[in-house]
Amino acid sequence: MSTDLTIMPFGGMRENGKNMYAVTVGEDIFILDAGLQYPENDLLGVDVVIPDFKYLVERADQIAGIFLTHGHADAIGALSYLLSEINVPIFGSELTIELAKLAIENNPQTKAFTDYHVVTGNQEIDFGDVKISFFETTHTIPESLGIVIETPMGQVVYTGDFKFDTTAAPTYQMDLLRLAEIGRKGVKALLIDAAGTGNPGQLAHESEIEQYIYESFRHHSGRIVVAAVASNIQRIQQVVQAAYRTQRKIILSGNDIEKSVRTALRLGKLELPVPENELFVSLKNLKTVVPEATVILETGKMGEPLRHLQRMAHGDDRNIKITDGDLVFITTTPSTAMEGFVARTRDMLFRAGADVKQISSDMNSSGHASKNDFQMMLNMLKPENVLPVQGEYRMLNAGYQAALELGISKDHAFILKNGDRLVFDHQLAPHLAGSIQVDATMIDGSGIGDIGSIVLNDRRILSEDGVFIAVITIDRKKKKVVAHAKVDSRGFVYVKTSRDLLKEAAELVETTVAEGVKNTKEFDWGKLKGSVRDALGKFLYEKTHRKPVILPVIMEANQNGRRRRTANKKAGDGKNKKANQPVNTAKKSASNQMKNKAKAPAKKGNAKPTKPRNNRRKTATKSVEAAKSAAK
């Protein structure tokens, strides 16, 4: 029995962010989005989280392309990491492609990548047995697209992030006629955004939010700090309008938001009511603008604004410090897992003297479909099978229940997890055919995937109980301790008030090591350090009821002396040999060495083997060019 169609999520299931789904038709793999996830509170020190690409890298020659729905980090943030492993074309709208380029160019390994293809909502790309087309959706960024994969088994539709808003500006409007056309053809499977289905009410229209922002600006007499996701162009547009109407200047704080704004301005996706130099002021000239006429638009690393906001509240930012009289406007909608973090951020801001407003709590705003929008999309497309995606399990379950309310049977609604393989074939009903292990890949600085549960557990212990260090010197040959133990701690106890505890700990270390060195027949460093770790761990827990990370450092005396004697012996042998060698012979040997070095041919670099390219990609490229010519 041959499998004709398989849907497999690599991210976005039972979690917020890092959306990535693979649709396999025959032997060809079509990747939908490649996003990242901002770390939750328990991922200490982690910058971002991306999907596990191992399965796809092993099948790189089968991948026809990566198809992007929009330019937010949860859809494009993992591209640079994926493209450092495989080389495949990328398809997306003009703004999405430009924002993807910004993300990709930051990685030296993918900086030279150029295989981009700009598509529009009415375009179709031919991959032989498969045709890919798109439809315009409403989201918080212009040119968001849904994706349609037309296969011999029927259409697979991926909505991407969407909502229905009748007041949306032209560049944000949903193409309802196109949706109806897709529905008439029949939809085999629908991957539908369920991130907002826990919200049963009607979402606030963007026109209402724009008026709310303006009124907030108008009634505040001091400085305003707006925290926004760097790629949320719609919210930035509303801030621009409010700043202009209240006669304020805008200062951009953060490289990511500055790049996003510049890109949107260059493409005409962000409209200014006045020339740019009359509205924007450089961050270095911040002090030249009075607080009453200032709007600071800020974001942080990877376009996420809240951690940067905390630094401002603490006074750790070198340019901006939150002070009395500031209004801080939080425009991002946090996930449930981040609500505690947002609450702590708000508390810091209030302590710093600021007034705080948050759009997601003051108004029922979201860039994702509510339950009503979710069901409206189902009614328009009438899919045979429904796969809620993009959200924690409770969100996926809310979407599942919403689908059942419309009469979709339980056999045709699925709550998958990352790595599941949902198979469609001609003889059986859709069914799960096993799953693969798809772990989250954590990025910490330049390290990719080298942070695991053990490292995170050590970091958690360090953050809670600190570290205890014990240093002692032994003479292994004489089997005795030759220097008293020294102990120190960080984040465990306050040293000045715990001298007795530290003294007892040092004596325990000395006793344990002395017994270990004296009684052992075959010396084992690991066993000796382990005994120190065990003894100290029990002692410290009995005294403090804490479990710090214990680092025993055991040094050996006379080791350098042995090395010096060995080195002197070798040096002496070398001098004797040199003394016995005739002068002319030594010169001749040196001359021959120089000649041989000069004649040595330069090593040629090995050419890197090129990966086989799928012929269907060439067909797709021709299809893109043909579509562009037809559009002209």
C-alpha angles and dihedrals in degrees: 000000000000123000113231102179134020130176117200127175120212095179141355096064118117090350141072117256136353092093113191130149132175123209113194118199111183103313097336123097122206115194118210112204127331108217140165134225127226109236121258123229097273093057095084114200094358114135101198140341123230134182123272107257100185096109092049095044089056088054098039094133090059096055112106096188150305115265118200127204100194145340104264120118092248087065105033106017097099096048097099091053093047094047091052085065103037136022112222134140122267124219126195146119120293097262093041091053092048092051090046089054090055090054094045097045091060090068113075090209093059101029093106094051112125107161097116126143122194114213135182134215094261097046130111127199121203118220096169107255089017130059123194121205136164143217131203118251137187116251138134093277129057123255097024111168140198118215130228121196110194109203135170086259094053138272123323111200127196113190098194113200110336148152135174116251120163091195095056118130117253095263090053101044125123115238099233095175091055090049091053090050092052090049093052091056091055128250119235095190133004123203099198132186107252099169093110101036092104086070107083097180134082113278119237113260116245090240088061092049091050090054091046091054091049093050091049091052093045095053097046119086100189138060119310125213115193118198109204138162105256095237098044092110094169093058091045089052090054091049090050091053093047093048092050094048091050093044096244132145122233123227118192114217115189134042094241096054091045091053092047093049093046091049093048091048092049092052094044093244092121115055123208122203090209135021114293096248090057094055108031127063124191117251090238088061094050093117091057091068120073114238092243090063098041133105115178112200106198141179134162141218114335089006095291111133108191101075090048088051090055090053089053091050091050092047092242095124111094094216108033133037123181109239141172113301097026121131112214113200114196107198099171121098108225124214118245091257090057097047092095090051091050091049091053090048091053090049091053090050093051090048089053089057100257130135110232132209127179120194096206092058099034092049133020094252130154141147090223132080118270119220089270092051090046092054092044090057090050091051092051097046099032095203124197091219130027127206113183108210140177108050150066118290093267089056093048089048091051089053090047091053091046089055092050090052088062093055101264108146123239090244090063101044118076137191103197132185127218110286097025117135113217107193130200120189137159098258107039136047116255108290143167113259100192128284141246130230108267111177127187112257112220122211118208112173107304093341115105118195095343092112112087139162093281093055092045090050090052090050091050091051091047090051092049107034106012129218133297119203126197122187125188137161125220139182104226094191094053091036096228144107111259101182130038118254118263120204133190138166141203122201092357110085135347103260099213093057096039103055094126091052092050092047092053091046091052091050090049091051091050093049093046094049093044091054092044094051095043099047101041122099097191113035114235119182093194094052092048093051090045092055090051090048092050095046094046093044093056093043096049093046091051090051101039109011088233131118110211124181104267119213114188114194113194117185129191124228123221092023092116090047092057090048092051092051091050091047093048091050092053091046091051092051090050093052093051092051091049092049092053094049116095115245095235092049091051091050092047091050091051091048092051091049091054092048093049090048091052092049094049108115119237113257115249117226116242113247113240113243113245119233117244112259124222110248089219090067089064089051089049092050091051089048091053092050091047091050091051091051091049091049090053 
